[in-house]
Amino acid sequence: MGSQDKSDKSIIQKLDLDGYIQQFKQFLAREKPVAMMGDINQHYRYIQALSNAQFPTPSSVPNLDRELARIQKQAVLSLDEIYAFVTMFSYFNKLSAIGFAEPIASWIQGIEMPEEIVEIIGYFTAEGDINPERDPELFKLERAIKQNKIDIKETLYKLAHSSKLRDYLVDTQVHFNGGEETLLVRGGFNNAIKATVAARSPGGFFYIIPQSISHLKEKESALLSSKEEIIYRYCKNMSAIFFKWERFLAFINKEYDRFDHYQARVSFARAKEYEFILPSKHKRIKLQDFAHPAIENPVPITMDFSKQIMLVTGVNAGGKTMLLKSMLSAVYMSKYLLPFKCDPAKTEVGHYKSIEAIIDDPQSVKNDISTFAGRMQEFAKLFGKEDAIVGVDEIELGTDSDEAASLFRVMLDELRKKGISFIVTTHHKRLASLMASDEEVELIAALYDEERRLPTYTFLQGSIGKSYAFETAQRYGVPASIVHKAKEVYGEDKENLNELIEKSTSLEREMRMKIAKIDEELKSVEKLKEKLQEEEFKLQESHRKAIATLENRYNAATKKAREALKVQESTEGRRLLNVAHKHKDYKQKEVQLLDEIPLKEGDKVKYRSHKGEILSIHGKDATIIVDGLKMRVPSVQLKRRGDTPSIKVKPKAKEIQVTVEKAGAALSLKLLGMYADEAIDTVDKFLSDALVHGLHEVQIIHGTGGGVLSKMVGDYLKNHPKIEKFYRMPGNLGITVVEL
């Protein structure tokens, strides 16, 4: 366990997480390792449930492993040690009164306190002392001790204000020195009072204890001794009960640590507005708006690493090392369910058995080892590991770049076969070019702002970055002339290669920006499509409601028609039934304008607010006379006044006798001897009655004769909306059978 803690401490320091861990530990009730033992998925469920609840902050409790070992040996614990256990008992009692969600509710409610333990809790005050009200003898002693202290203070007060000691007193206050009440006096005090010197002050004065309070001091000592005997008796009895319930105490101690892990993480996340990420089973690191906790005002990192090797190249001081540390830090914090800043909906972090960081320069005088040799030692250890994620900063450090590129290419290929993933930063274009064609290698370029001549601390996936060594040197104060000569020495061909890399990176960045823009436009189109679909749905719903309304009108009209027919109001029944048919066959509301009767000479008209009469009409104009004056005005400005021309109404047709063969509705109709208009009106009424009464088949008797009636009836039936079919009766062509 010690080696594991040492390893964790080393990785924490390498990833610059030591300050973050110290902040987190301030939320723990007692010191403990960051890692939690057990099923991480179960821990995550408990943390999520606790995140949605309010709970009291646990009191600070020391590590009690030593006390548990002493209890096993039937030792007597001190009052403070017993109260540490009581603090844990009391906290779980508080938690049991809170309505937690599952699975915490079942866990807390499942912890049952033995009655003897509950009784011990009742003996203590909030300050950790035995409650005197539970013991009459202790209560009496407490009162006596309190009164004795009052007597001591009063005696010293009288002495401090007495005339015989006035010349020797430095002040009239009662001073506490070494836990004793004293007076501060000058030399020669023994001429005025008998006292014992407790100590000397820096100014050469004396702290004295007058003999007049010696008996009070002795009384106080005796009272305190009696109190200690009572306290010891309580400690002995409680320790015996603890020995009886030793396994329960060990269980509570472990569960207190477990809840402490949960509450510290939740409280820390609330204080910092951090998020929890449960490690996934996939070997992938997908970060969205991640911020390393050690950086103030960080540029959020969005990165997707789903391959086995990430090769980060590009500008110096452009954030390559911080990207490496951020990726490994996300794995570390997720592995131990420590919260961090990110977008949880779009962040995914895989689970790795171990995390390794080859970052520092191992060279030192003490161990007599070179930089490259130290790096080789660290790589050699990796061949004994599996399922790990390793960060290597400046992989080419300490040796020839071309040789190192070949060596590291082979080593990385072999180590990834053991399930090891790598995040590597490098300035080796040779290594980058060797590995660029590998499908399991993700190339990342740190970007540089050419106009501002500053790194952007942003990254481009799928590209090799330029180091910008000359620009960085000039930015940090190297004279421009030196940088210019260095470029000449570097060579034109290599500079051209750098320019090609830079152009490639720029084109890649431009392409990705265009893709992002297209994605945004596509999202807008999708939103517009959704909006149109919603509008279409609303229109369909409106149409459905309109049809339902018309159906209701139709049903109401037919109901009224039936009621009218029942009281033999046949004319009203036919009218209502025709209204019903109009509602039923409603397709689209059509507005029909009534044919206006044209104006003519002699018509009474109104022109604006004047009344007049038309004398003559000339095309679109008319000559009118108003109050004896003639005027010519446009005809459209004239309105007819007075009575409209009467409409001649046809005389009412003679009543036709209809033979009814079924009560309430006729099954057949005889038209023999009728005129054409009368016959059609009679057929219309007959069919309406049949429809109202739900008849499915009727007969119309029109005879053969000259065929006029039969032809008119046939034409009428063809245009009737409620006729399914009609035909001449076989064997009797003078009868037409109609199916409704």
Number of C-alpha atoms within 10 A of each C-alpha: 7 7 8 10 13 11 13 18 15 15 20 18 12 17 23 19 21 16 12 14 17 10 12 18 18 12 20 25 20 17 14 13 11 17 13 16 9 8 8 15 12 10 19 17 15 20 22 16 18 23 17 11 12 11 15 10 14 20 13 14 18 12 14 15 11 8 18 20 13 15 21 13 10 17 15 22 20 16 19 12 17 20 22 18 20 19 19 20 20 14 15 20 17 11 16 17 10 15 12 20 14 13 15 19 17 12 13 19 15 10 15 12 14 10 9 13 18 15 11 19 18 13 17 19 12 9 8 16 13 22 15 17 11 12 12 10 13 19 14 13 17 16 11 16 18 11 12 17 15 11 14 18 15 12 15 21 15 11 19 22 14 13 11 14 16 16 13 20 21 14 13 17 14 16 15 11 14 9 7 14 20 24 26 22 24 15 11 10 18 12 10 13 16 13 18 15 15 15 16 14 10 7 7 11 16 22 24 23 21 18 13 15 17 14 11 16 18 11 15 19 13 13 16 16 12 15 19 13 11 17 17 16 13 18 20 18 14 20 23 17 16 24 20 15 16 18 13 17 20 15 12 18 18 12 17 20 20 14 20 19 24 22 23 21 24 24 19 20 19 13 9 12 12 18 17 21 25 23 25 15 11 12 21 20 22 17 23 19 16 22 20 25 18 14 10 8 9 13 15 16 19 17 20 18 22 17 15 21 25 22 26 29 27 29 23 21 17 23 20 27 22 18 21 24 23 22 25 22 23 27 24 23 20 22 23 17 25 23 22 24 19 23 17 17 8 11 19 25 25 20 21 22 11 15 20 19 21 19 18 13 15 17 16 11 7 6 9 9 13 16 15 19 14 20 22 12 11 15 18 12 9 16 14 9 14 17 17 20 25 21 24 22 22 20 22 21 15 16 14 10 17 13 12 19 22 13 12 15 14 11 14 17 15 13 19 19 12 15 16 25 27 23 24 22 24 22 23 19 21 16 22 21 12 13 20 18 11 10 10 16 20 22 22 23 24 27 28 23 10 10 6 8 13 16 19 17 20 18 24 20 20 16 25 25 28 24 24 18 15 16 17 19 15 16 13 8 8 13 11 14 10 12 17 13 10 12 14 10 9 11 10 11 9 11 13 11 12 17 13 13 17 21 13 15 22 16 12 16 18 12 12 14 12 12 12 12 12 12 12 12 12 12 12 12 12 12 12 12 12 12 12 12 12 12 12 12 12 12 12 12 12 12 12 12 12 12 16 12 13 19 17 13 16 22 15 13 23 20 16 17 26 20 14 19 19 12 9 12 13 17 13 15 26 22 16 22 25 18 16 23 17 14 19 17 12 14 10 6 6 7 6 6 6 6 6 6 9 7 16 13 13 12 19 20 21 19 19 9 5 9 17 21 22 23 17 16 17 10 8 9 15 22 18 27 16 16 9 8 8 14 12 15 15 14 18 10 12 20 14 17 14 9 7 10 7 6 6 6 6 6 6 6 10 8 8 12 10 13 12 13 11 9 8 14 20 19 20 23 23 19 23 14 10 15 12 15 11 14 20 18 11 19 18 15 17 21 26 22 23 19 17 18 15 11 15 13 16 18 19 22 18 23 19 14 10 8 11 14 24 23 12 14 18 15 11 13 20 13 9 11 10 14 16 12 12 17 13 16 14 10 7 11 14 18 21 23 17 20 15 17
